[in-house]
């Protein structure tokens, strides 16, 4: 059972890596992003999209963790 989970994890990871590589190879048009007047260098269109995906994958759990901290009941002070 343990080996089945490990094999499943490896297969899913390889599929995600393969999909990312195919996405990057298919989207190589140059693009220059401008945000609030700041311009960036021309890069492949896949790079900003993947960076936005990774940033969202980091911000989502962080916001969930912060929300769980604020929802904890406060302890009553006993004197």
Secondary structure, 3 states (H helix, E strand, C coil): CHHHHHHHHHHHHHHHHHHHHHHHHHCCCEECCEECCEECCCEEHHHHHHHHHHHHHHHHHHHHHHHHHHCCCCCCCCC
